[in-house]
Amino acid sequence: MKVILRQDYEKLGSVGDVVDVKDGYARNYLIPRNIAYQASPNSLLQLEEEKKQHVRRQEKEKRSSEKLAAELEKVSITIQMNVGEDDKLFGSVTSQMIADSLKEKGFTIDKRHIELEDTIKALGIYTVDVRLPGSVIGKVKVWVVRE
């Protein structure tokens, strides 16, 4: 069955793509969840309008993400940790700790959007990437100090 995607779907494609899937998958999963609808001549008109709305929505989301990223650039977080010999931490700084510190500053960021390149296991100043909607990357300065 040929279906037209109404939203981006990782395994199939992006908005407006016409893909060929099995009948049961389309009828039982994609169509009831408004991920896709059956391809027909009338649905192409509907597709064009949905594409325009999707583009507007993405642009608005990207603008708000860029604004949030600019605000995050100005923020620095201090995390206090217990320290052993050679200034090594007991444990490590996690993305959950960073998310909680950001929440205290008034930013609600999901811990899964915080990207730690390496585990933070020493005192110091680190720059952490925060993945925001619209493919925008924000940077937060994290200070790890002894408790």
C-alpha positions as CSV (number, residue, x, y, z in Angstrom):
1,M,0.0,0.0,0.0
2,K,1.3,3.4,-0.9
3,V,1.0,6.0,1.9
4,I,2.0,9.6,2.3
5,L,3.9,10.6,5.5
6,R,2.3,13.3,7.6
7,Q,5.3,13.7,9.8
8,D,9.0,12.8,9.9
9,Y,9.4,9.1,10.8
10,E,12.9,7.8,11.2
11,K,12.4,4.4,9.7
12,L,10.4,5.5,6.6
13,G,11.2,9.1,5.6
14,S,10.2,12.7,6.1
15,V,7.0,14.7,5.6
16,G,5.5,14.3,2.2
17,D,7.4,11.2,1.1
18,V,5.3,8.6,-0.7
19,V,6.4,5.2,0.6
20,D,5.3,1.7,0.0
21,V,4.5,-0.3,3.1
22,K,2.7,-3.5,3.9
23,D,-1.1,-3.2,4.1
24,G,-1.4,-4.2,7.8
25,Y,1.4,-1.9,8.9
26,A,-0.4,1.1,7.2
27,R,-3.9,0.2,8.4
28,N,-3.0,-0.8,12.0
29,Y,-0.2,1.5,12.9
30,L,0.6,4.4,10.5
31,I,-2.9,5.6,9.6
32,P,-4.5,5.4,13.1
33,R,-1.6,7.3,14.7
34,N,-1.8,10.0,12.0
35,I,1.7,9.3,10.9
36,A,0.5,8.7,7.3
37,Y,-2.5,8.5,5.1
38,Q,-3.3,6.5,2.1
39,A,-2.0,8.0,-1.2
40,S,-4.7,9.2,-3.6
41,P,-5.1,12.1,-5.9
42,N,-7.2,14.1,-3.4
43,S,-4.6,13.5,-0.6
44,L,-1.9,15.3,-2.7
45,L,-3.8,18.6,-2.2
46,Q,-4.0,17.9,1.5
47,L,-0.3,17.1,1.5
48,E,0.7,20.5,0.1
49,E,-1.1,22.3,2.9
50,E,0.4,20.1,5.6
51,K,3.9,20.6,4.1
52,K,3.4,24.4,4.4
53,Q,2.2,24.1,8.0
54,H,5.1,21.8,8.8
55,V,7.6,24.2,7.4
56,R,6.1,27.1,9.4
57,R,6.1,25.0,12.6
58,Q,9.7,24.0,12.1
59,E,10.8,27.6,11.5
60,K,9.0,28.7,14.7
61,E,10.6,25.8,16.6
62,K,14.0,26.6,15.3
63,R,13.7,30.3,16.2
64,S,12.7,29.5,19.8
65,S,15.5,26.9,20.0
66,E,18.0,29.5,18.9
67,K,16.7,31.9,21.4
68,L,17.0,29.3,24.2
69,A,20.5,28.4,23.0
70,A,21.6,32.0,23.3
71,E,20.2,32.1,26.8
72,L,22.1,28.9,27.7
73,E,25.4,30.3,26.4
74,K,25.1,32.9,29.2
75,V,24.4,30.3,32.0
76,S,27.1,28.6,34.0
77,I,26.3,25.8,36.4
78,T,28.3,24.9,39.5
79,I,28.1,21.2,40.6
80,Q,29.7,20.3,44.0
81,M,31.2,16.8,44.2
82,N,33.1,14.8,46.8
83,V,36.7,14.6,45.9
84,G,39.4,11.9,46.7
85,E,43.1,11.9,46.1
86,D,44.5,13.7,43.0
87,D,41.3,15.7,42.8
88,K,39.4,12.8,41.3
89,L,35.7,12.6,41.9
90,F,33.9,9.9,43.8
91,G,31.6,8.9,40.9
92,S,31.1,11.2,38.0
93,V,28.9,14.1,36.9
94,T,25.9,12.8,35.0
95,S,23.5,14.4,32.6
96,Q,20.8,14.1,35.2
97,M,22.8,16.3,37.6
98,I,23.3,18.9,34.9
99,A,19.5,18.8,34.0
100,D,18.7,19.3,37.7
101,S,21.0,22.3,38.0
102,L,19.5,23.8,34.8
103,K,16.0,23.3,36.3
104,E,17.1,25.3,39.4
105,K,18.2,28.1,37.0
106,G,14.7,28.0,35.3
107,F,15.5,25.9,32.2
108,T,13.6,22.7,31.7
109,I,15.9,20.5,29.6
110,D,15.5,16.7,29.4
111,K,18.6,14.8,30.5
112,R,18.5,12.8,27.2
113,H,19.2,16.1,25.3
114,I,22.4,16.7,27.2
115,E,25.4,15.3,25.4
116,L,28.5,14.5,27.4
117,E,31.4,13.6,25.1
118,D,33.3,11.9,27.9
119,T,32.4,11.2,31.5
120,I,33.3,14.1,33.9
121,K,35.5,12.6,36.6
122,A,37.7,15.5,37.6
123,L,37.4,19.0,38.9
124,G,37.4,21.7,36.3
125,I,35.4,23.7,33.8
126,Y,33.6,21.9,31.0
127,T,31.5,23.0,28.1
128,V,28.5,20.6,27.6
129,D,26.4,20.5,24.5
130,V,22.6,20.5,24.8
131,R,20.7,19.2,21.7
132,L,17.6,21.4,21.1
133,P,14.7,20.9,18.7
134,G,15.3,22.2,15.1
135,S,18.9,20.8,15.0
136,V,20.2,23.6,17.3
137,I,23.0,22.9,19.7
138,G,23.3,25.0,22.8
139,K,26.4,25.1,25.0
140,V,26.4,25.3,28.8
141,K,29.4,25.9,31.0
142,V,29.7,23.4,33.9
143,W,32.0,24.1,36.8
144,V,32.8,21.1,38.9
145,V,34.1,22.1,42.3
146,R,34.9,20.2,45.5
147,E,32.2,20.0,48.1
